Structure formats: structure tokens, C-alpha cells
Amino acid sequence: MGKIPFKPGTMIYPLPAVMVSCGDSKENYNIITVAWTGTLCSDPPLCYISVRKERHSHDIIARTGEFVINLTTESLARETDWCGVKSGRDVNKFKELHLTPEAAQIVKAPLIAESPLNIECKVINIKELGSHDMFMAEVVAINAEEKLMDKSTGAFQLNHAQPLAYSHGKYYGLGEKIGFYGFSVKKRK
Ligand SMILES: Cc1cc2nc3c(=O)[nH]c(=O)nc-3n(C[C@H](O)[C@H](O)[C@H](O)COP(=O)(O)O)c2cc1C
């Protein structure tokens, strides 16, 4: 039917490219860019990141059992890419990129202050899958940029921060709004 068979592979795109911060003291703070990430469950709030064993961050997260998912924006695209091609074994990514480590509410891993939303996570299981180990984690705290809160509704408006998307090796902005949750069945007034 006009479709070409393709060898099985990871073809779920677009994805967020997030900056995951880790470490338990200033000397070992690090940032790794991760696209293999997502939500596992709403209640309890569970998420995952999948990280190759050879990453410097893998050892840090396995040892500390904690990390922070920092959502990224178009203005953080360069930093996001850089943290995904340089290793914390060789460079201090916070210092080189002038990113600001900030104390988290619960975990020892630092927040990246420049990110609009920081998700504090505690690892509950490490699943060895093959190329990657999946760190399943419980979300233990959220830090949201105040100016993105709609004061009248209390809703967090991440879309106003121009989130960054990653698709087949390239970074994009979100583009135009097309609808909203449930718009397909909403009755006109
Ligand atoms: C857009 C993008 C997405 C990435 N996604 C992942 C990922 O999901 N898992 C992973 O292990 N590495 C991923 N990487 C590669 C790591 O970020 C990269 O190897 C990084 O240098 C590791 O840093 P570290 O050695 O300081 O931990 C990605 C890189 C980029 C640029």
C-alpha cells in the first residue's frame, strides 16, 4: 500500500530532548541530554530515562539514585546539544555553558535554573535492556517557572516557553496550535 518495509528500530518521533542533571556535590554535578525519556504512570507519578552504561552520568545516577529532568526550550537548544556531545568526564558542563546549578527541594542533584520546569526524580528500579539501562523513577518534586503560571486558572503554560522538540536527529520548535484536548468532540455553543 505504498509503504516501504524498514528494519525494526526506534522510530517514535518527535520527542522532547531533556537535560538531565545529576550528582550529589558541586564537584561531581553533571548534565546529560536524553531523548529516550517519558511518562510511565500518572498516579503515582512515574517516569523513565534510558541511558547507556558507558555514559559518565550512568554511574552517577546509579550510585546516587537521583536525577532531575530539566525541560528544554528553543533558547536552550545549543546547550541541549552540547550536553549531548560532550562528556562530564572531560568538561564541567555547568561551568562551560554558564548554566546555573540550583538547590532542589528533595534530591541532592541540582536543578538547572535556566530551564522552565525541573522534575526531581528518585530511581525505583534499574532495568537492563540491552544498549540502554532504563532508570524508572518516582517524581518527588516539581519546580515550575513562576512567570509561566496563569494566575487566574493556576495552569502551567509550558507552551509559552517555546519547548524544544527532537525528531530524527534535528531540533524543532513546536509550531502552530492545532487544537486542544477533546476539541474533536466539543459541541459548538
Ligand atoms: C538529542 C540527544 C539525545 C540523546 N539521548 C540520549 C539518551 O536518551 N540516552 C543516552 O544514553 N544518551 C543520549 N544522548 C547522548 C548523551 O547525551 C551523550 O553521550 C553525552 O555526551 C553523555 O554525557 P556524559 O558522558 O557526561 O554522561 C543523546 C544526545 C543528544 C544530542
The ligand as an ORCA input file, in Angstrom:
! r2SCAN-3c Opt
* xyz 0 1
  C      19.494     14.958     21.241
  C      20.277     13.924     22.004
  C      19.609     12.905     22.660
  C      20.320     11.933     23.383
  N      19.636     10.955     24.032
  C      20.319     10.044     24.776
  C      19.608      9.050     25.522
  O      18.379      9.007     25.523
  N      20.339      8.167     26.244
  C      21.720      8.166     26.262
  O      22.336      7.323     26.929
  N      22.402      9.124     25.578
  C      21.743     10.056     24.849
  N      22.433     11.026     24.165
  C      23.902     11.031     24.211
  C      24.456     11.628     25.514
  O      23.788     12.812     25.862
  C      25.968     11.923     25.303
  O      26.652     10.715     25.075
  C      26.603     12.705     26.432
  O      27.825     13.200     25.977
  C      26.821     11.879     27.694
  O      27.330     12.714     28.676
  P      28.079     12.160     29.971
  O      29.192     11.248     29.495
  O      28.602     13.409     30.634
  O      27.064     11.438     30.773
  C      21.740     11.999     23.427
  C      22.410     13.041     22.774
  C      21.686     14.001     22.058
  C      22.424     15.113     21.370
*
